[in-house]
Amino acid sequence: MLKVLYVGIGGSLGAILRYILGSYIGTLTKHLPFYFSTLTVNIIGCILIGLLTGFFESQKIMDHEIRLFLMLGLLGSFTTFSTFSLDTMVLFGEDRFILGALNVFSHVFLGLSGVVVGRELIGMVLKKI
């Protein structure tokens, strides 16, 4: 039961952070015909999960509760595949096929790149410590 609590608390915090950041980015980019708020949140989440996994692996941290809280709870609710999918379907539904394809490409490419960058960054930082 305690594990559910860790995921729930992390999930609540991640959802709040996502709302705050997504709203801020959405306000800055509301005049643009692209969903930058979802993309920004998802890329940040990918970088953070890369940092965390790199850190946990290098430090041999296997605490399951910490991972549940941070990765499944916090980052799981901070990032969103469903919103990305809806944004893409809206673009396609509005016959903006190039923007829809750009949305798919940018999320996948930049998301994967974010995980790699996060893992590399934490590796460089830990080598200097």
N, C-alpha and C positions, 0 to 999 in steps of 0.2 A: 504494500500500500504506500510506503514511503517513496518508492520509485515513481509512482503516479503523481505524487505531490511535487517531486523535482521537475518532472516534465511539465506539469501544470503551471508552476511558478515561472519556469523559464519561458513557457509558451505565452503567458500573460505579458511578461516583460518584452519579449520579442514582438508581439503584436502591437504593443504600445509604441515601441521604438519604430516599427515599420510605419505605423500611422503618422507619427510625428515627422519622420524623414520623408515619407512619401508625399505628405501634404505640402511640406516645404518645397520639395523638388517640383511637385505639380504646379504650385503657385509660380515658381520661377519659369516654368516651361509651358504654361497653359496656352500660349499663343502659337506653339509649334505643333505640327500635325503628327506627332510621334509620342509614344508613352515612355518618356524618360524617367518618370518616377519609379515605375516597376523595374525598368532596366537598372537604374542606379542602385536600388535596394538589393536586387538579386546579385549584382556584381560585388557589392560590398559584402554581402553574405558569403559569396564564394571565396573572396579573399580571406575573410575571417575564418571560414572552415578550413581553408588551406593552412593558415597560421596555427590554428588549434591542433589540427591533426599532425602537422609537422612538429609542434611543440610536444604533444603527448607522446609521439613515437620516439623523439630524440631523448626525452627525459624518462622514458619507460614508465609513464604514468598510465595506469590501467584502471583507475578509479571509475567504476561503471556509473556511479551516481553523478559525478562531475560531467561525464560525457552525456548522460541523459539530460541533465539540466542545460548545458551549453549547446550541444549539437542538435539533439532532437527537439528540446523545448524552445530555447531562445532562438537559435538560427533556423530551426524548422518553421517557426511561425513568423520570423522576420522576413525570410524569403518566401516567394510564392510562385509555384508552377501554375496554379489555377488562374491567377490574374494574368500572368504572361499568356496563357492559352486563350483567355477571353479577349485580351487586347488584340491578339493576332487574328482571332475570328472576326472581331469588329472591323479591323482593317480590311480583311478579305471581303467581308460582307458589304463594305462601302466601296468595293471595287478598287481599293488601293493596294493592289497586289505587290507592287515593288516595296512599299512600306511594310506590308505584312511579311514578305520574305526577309526584308532587312531586320525586322523584329526577331524572327526565328534565328537568323544567322547571328545577330549581335548577342542574343541571350546565350546561345550555345557556345559560340567562339569566345566571347568575353567572359562567360561564366567559367568555362574550362581554364581559360588563361588566368582568371582570378585565383583559382585553386592552386595552380602552378606557381604563380607569383607569391601567394601567401606562404606556401611551403618553402620556396626559395628564400624569401625574406627572413623567415624565422630561422632557417638554417644559417644564414649569414650572421644574424644577430647572436645566435647561440655560440657560433665559432669565436666571436669576439669577446664573449664573457668568460 
